Amino acid sequence: MNAKPLFFLRSAGLVAGAILALSCPRVAGADKTAVPSDAFPNFDSYIKVSGQAASITGDGAAFESRSKLPQQSGAGIEDLHYSKDTTNDITLAIDGHALAGTEDYLGQVSWTKNEVGKLEIGYKRFRTFYDGVGGFFPLNSNWQTLNSNELHIDRSKFWIDATVALPNKPVFSIKYTNELRNGQKDSTIWGTTDFTGLPYNAAPIAVTPSRKSVASWINIGERHTNLEASATHTIKNVSVALTVFHDETNNLDTRYVMLYPGQNLPFPTPTAAAIAALPATKWHNQVQQQQTDGMATKTTGVTGTGSLALSKTLKLSFGGAYQIVRNDISGDRPLMTWTPTATGVQVVSTDNNYNLLGGSAVKVLTGNVALDWNIANDLVAKLAFKGEEEYIRGSSTYTVVAASGTPAVALASTPRLGWGKLHQNSSTPVLDIRYSGIKDVSLYFNGSQRSLSGTENDTSHYNPLTAASGTLANNNVSEDHGDYALGANWRTSRFLTVRGELFQKNHQTESAGYGVNLGDYYLLDNHFKGVKLTGIVNPVPTLALTGRWVHQTGTMQVTGYLPTYPAFDSCDAKNDIIAGTIDWNPSKQFYAQVNVNLVYNNINTIYPRAGITVATSTVSAYDTNRVLQDSKNNYVTSSFLMGFAVDKHTDLQAQYTDYRANNGDPALAALTMPYGVSAHDYLATVGIKHQFNDKVVINAKIGYAYSNNDTTGGFTNYRGPLAYISIEHAL
């Protein structure tokens, strides 16, 4: 039996007796039926039962987040497929799985009738794990995590899909889907703390002891439904398709952020010099922020496409769409501040966006046309054009609830109102050319240029009790997006194939105020260019070496308010990806593969041009370079896979994967939050796959997982053995 890459389908933990089960004698009568000598059988109908568990030492939530699997044991039906011809022309198919622990479920039934159509009904649900941690501050080893940091999101989907396909008739289909997303996940918007070990400075200073490193989380509640009906038909050389749909979303998400947890200023508020002499618990007041974002949308639309063969060398394709989108928003952002008073700490509830209500209406009209032209046997071109027009109107109201006084416990409410409208058009020409007239060489070019222009009119949110309107603003908006690639494939010999590509991407967004009610002026302009090179070497039939290098550089320019401020460089980015693969298959009994992937990613803003910011009358001098560091994401991943066929019924496999990054710099903590990943993860597994008879195949694996994360000060480290076993039985 040929050795094959038997990938570790699901990382698993220790299953007692899993390997011992593999040493059991064969089922009686197993040799009566001939077993194929070149591969394991592919059963038409089968059930696959598996079990898994983990014996993890360390942070179990980090293990779940990294591996996307639970740290506890689990078992169930990993895969089920059953098909049967119920009558002469009807086929029944059932697919499913049910895995406890991973909370992964699927149930799907379909009926297919020849020359009539198909009906499919299904439901699936799966879980994604998250780790509710914040930042680690190295100066005092402060570690921020939620009380329960084992978070997860459950995603589920129910669908019905029916198709009627009668011979020589239009094909009709209707599909309904209902999707849910519920649970909790960690947020990258962190809270603030003074528990950093840095001193409180009474004198003016640009760099404070506060750092945004407090863990936060989001509660997710989202539903998405879609009803779609379509018809397609082909008559001779003309094909047409028409689809009408109605799509709805109903989302209500809430983010919970804590600012300065465990801290409270004394009463009455002391001077800055006096605060500097107090412990960090007395530097700020604790604030709990709860932001709720609600959004409900209804989209109704129709799309149509068609194609027409004009000749043997020309084909015309066309399409159009019209959509109406209505969107309602709701929410608020209550802030509960622990405010010291003469009688004790009082929790004061304010709200920057109390009872937020609003909505928008969007109309979108889209059209496209394309011409495929076989100019010659070795030259093909495609010309396409897409145009779009969009109208948007929206308005919103909310109330500001603010506290005042000393202490700030007196509440006052102020209404706010705002509106805006936007009209824009875009056009996108596309060109694709491919030429293969040179022996062993193929050349290609593809490019597109999307241009958008429009006008935007809006008003700032104002108090309708005291003003007839807010600050009106008029803007001309424009966008340009270019995407181009020129490449070649060259088979130099049967031993070597070379591929190369030059690419360039340009994106510019601009808003320029005009008229009496002058609006904004800003420009965001970025340019990326690079090269992709690939080489495939086959020195002998059993050995293949593949190498790939992607090099990309980019710059970004921005400008602020008013046209008199010129654009300046805000970002220099450089990205290199170097990858290599060795495939070696010297015999039918042995297979090996080695992969190495190196990524060098650097995003540069004003560093290292910033230097030292000089002192002013209100701010002390500070090292801007150490505050505005480069963003580095350099890492190396590698893997090794080896398979060996013991006999025609048994395969062995070993696999090792490794990830390393070293981008952290704790020395930056004095002036900034030391972002940057420094970690080392690996997973090693060995497995065996054995066919007991013509109906039973058993697969078992054991392994070891390891993670050492200096980014989190070692608080998210984990390690431990893994194992997995499955039994596949033909039905």
Protein Blocks (a to p, Z undefined) as FASTA:
>chain_A
ZZdddddfbacdddehklmmmmpccdehklmpccdfkbccddfbdcdddddddddehjfk
lmmmmnopafbdcdddfbdcddddfblmbccdddddddehjlpacdddddddehkbccdd
ddddddddddddddddfklopacddfblcdcddddddddddddddehiacdddddddddd
edddddfbdcddfblopacdfbacfbdfbdcfbccddddddddddddddddddehjaccd
dddddddddddddddddehehiacddddddfklmmmpcfklmbccddddddddddddddd
ddddddddfblmbccdddddddddddddedddddddddddfkbccdddddfbghiacddd
dddddddddddddfblkbccddddddddddddddddddddddedjddfbccddddddddd
ddddddddddddddfkbghiacddddddddddddddddddddfklocbdcdddddddddd
ddddddddddfbfkbccdddddddddddddddehjklcdddddddddddddddddddfbf
kbccdddddddddddddddehjklccddfbdcddddddddddddfbfkbccddddddddd
dddfkbcklmpadddfkbccddfklmmccdddddddddddddddfblmbccddddddddd
dfbcfklmmmmccediddddddddddddddfblmbccdddddddddddfknnommgccdd
dddddddddZZ
